[in-house]
Amino acid sequence: MSIIASLKGLTKVYGHAGSAILVHALRGVDIEFTAGEAVAICGASGSGKSTLMNIIGCLDRPTGGRYFLGDDDVAQLDDDALSAIRGERIGFVFQNFNLIQQLNVLQNLEVPLFYQGVSPHARRERSLELVELVGLADRALHRPNELSGGQQQRVAIARALINDPLLILADEPTGNLDTATGEVILKIFDDLRTQGKTVIMVTHETHVADRCDRIIILSDGLVVSDQRQTPRTPTAAATS
């Protein structure tokens, strides 16, 4: 399988102005991600999960080490280049959805393409395609406050897919949802993996991690476990 992202000796140190205290959030992380896999990143609070995801998502820079996304060492890119990478190669799914309340579903999906200079017609065509994919064609003109939590998360997933990204990053994607609605969301991620998308999730929920091909556990900024597994869906679990 092709490697699409690679972290080599990644470190992140935070310091506070006027203080000699340093926080070592990442202490030399080596991870490779391959096309078409779903990866769960787990660990206790303060283990480095969020810092790692922010660096993978080009929202933050490492203090040391290298991060290759495709052929680019993104740790060496300037802010404009990092912004372009985020817009073109990475899709984000946030726990709190982060939808724009004043816009309807289609308009929310079109925002990333607007900033990439995509024509209005192409933006609308792509957005219509994705609301159909996540089963919200009948809600396309509704605003977020007219949708359930699960429907808003489906909009967030569609928005993450709008630029056909290399990586889809999801932060606790079912954390604010009930069990039945969370299952709908996890099924969408299952389907995306089947279609060859690479999905990386931060989660503290065992049943979410069990759906992934691989579980990476962080502790004190270090990878303490990186294990592959056979994903366990509810159907597979019931028949195993």
Residue pairs with C-beta under 8 A, 6 or more apart in sequence:
1 34
1 35
1 36
1 37
2 34
2 35
3 32
3 33
3 34
3 35
4 33
4 34
4 35
4 69
4 70
4 166
4 167
4 198
5 32
5 33
5 56
5 67
5 68
5 69
5 70
5 166
5 167
5 198
6 31
6 32
6 33
6 66
6 67
6 68
7 29
7 30
7 31
7 32
7 55
7 56
7 65
7 66
7 67
8 30
8 65
8 66
8 67
8 68
9 28
9 29
9 30
9 64
9 65
9 66
10 26
10 28
10 29
10 30
10 52
10 55
10 62
10 64
10 65
10 66
10 67
11 24
11 26
11 27
11 28
11 29
11 62
11 63
11 64
11 65
12 24
12 25
12 26
12 48
12 51
12 55
12 60
12 62
12 63
12 221
13 22
13 23
13 24
13 25
13 63
14 22
14 23
14 25
15 21
15 22
15 23
24 221
25 48
25 51
25 221
26 48
26 51
26 52
26 55
26 62
26 221
27 220
27 221
27 222
28 65
28 222
29 48
29 52
29 65
29 218
29 221
29 222
29 223
30 223
31 216
31 223
31 226
33 39
33 167
33 198
33 200
34 198
35 196
35 198
36 193
36 196
36 197
36 198
37 193
37 198
37 199
37 212
37 213
37 214
38 189
38 190
38 193
38 198
38 199
38 200
38 201
38 211
38 212
38 213
38 214
38 231
39 198
39 199
39 200
39 201
39 212
39 213
39 214
39 215
39 216
40 201
40 202
40 203
40 208
40 209
40 211
40 212
40 214
40 215
40 216
41 49
41 52
41 53
41 200
41 201
41 202
41 203
41 216
41 218
42 49
42 202
42 203
42 204
42 209
42 215
42 216
42 217
42 218
43 49
43 217
43 218
43 219
44 219
46 220
47 218
47 219
47 220
47 221
48 218
48 220
48 221
48 222
49 202
49 218
50 171
50 202
51 60
51 221
52 218
53 169
53 171
53 200
53 202
54 60
55 61
55 62
55 67
56 67
56 90
56 167
56 169
56 200
57 86
57 90
57 92
57 167
57 169
58 69
58 74
58 82
58 83
58 85
58 86
58 90
59 86
61 75
61 82
62 75
65 75
66 73
66 75
66 76
67 73
67 74
67 75
68 74
69 85
69 89
69 166
69 167
70 89
70 166
72 85
74 81
74 82
74 85
77 85
87 112
87 115
87 116
87 163
88 116
88 163
88 165
89 163
89 165
89 166
89 167
90 165
90 166
90 167
90 168
90 169
91 159
91 160
91 161
91 162
91 163
91 165
91 167
91 168
91 169
92 98
92 160
92 168
92 169
92 170
92 171
93 153
93 156
93 157
93 160
93 168
93 169
93 170
93 171
93 173
94 156
94 171
95 171
95 172
95 173
95 175
95 176
96 176
97 144
97 149
97 152
97 153
97 155
97 156
98 156
99 108
99 144
99 152
99 155
99 156
99 159
100 107
100 108
100 111
100 144
101 143
101 144
101 145
102 143
103 111
103 143
104 140
104 141
104 142
104 143
105 131
105 136
105 139
105 140
105 141
105 142
105 143
105 144
105 147
105 155
106 124
106 127
106 128
106 131
106 140
106 141
108 144
108 155
108 159
109 126
109 127
109 130
109 131
109 155
109 158
109 159
109 162
110 123
110 124
110 127
110 162
111 159
112 159
112 162
112 163
113 122
113 123
113 126
113 127
113 162
113 163
114 123
116 163
118 126
126 162
127 140
127 158
127 162
128 137
128 140
130 158
130 159
130 161
130 162
131 137
131 139
131 140
131 155
131 158
133 158
133 161
134 154
134 155
134 157
134 158
134 188
135 154
136 151
136 154
136 155
136 158
139 146
139 147
139 151
144 152
144 155
147 155
148 181
149 176
149 177
149 181
150 177
150 181
150 182
150 184
150 185
153 173
153 174
153 176
153 177
153 181
153 185
154 184
154 185
154 188
157 173
157 185
157 188
157 189
160 168
160 169
160 170
161 168
161 192
161 197
165 197
166 198
167 198
167 200
168 192
168 197
168 198
168 199
168 200
169 200
169 201
170 189
170 199
170 200
170 201
170 202
171 201
171 202
172 201
172 202
172 203
172 204
172 205
173 185
173 186
173 189
173 201
173 203
173 208
174 181
174 182
174 185
174 186
174 203
174 205
174 208
175 203
175 205
177 185
182 208
183 234
186 208
186 211
189 199
189 201
189 211
190 211
190 231
190 233
192 199
193 199
193 213
199 212
201 208
201 209
201 212
203 209
209 215
210 229
210 231
210 232
210 237
211 231
211 232
211 233
212 229
212 231
213 228
213 229
213 231
214 226
214 227
214 228
214 229
215 225
215 226
215 227
215 229
216 223
216 225
216 226
217 223
217 224
217 225
217 226
218 224
230 236
232 240
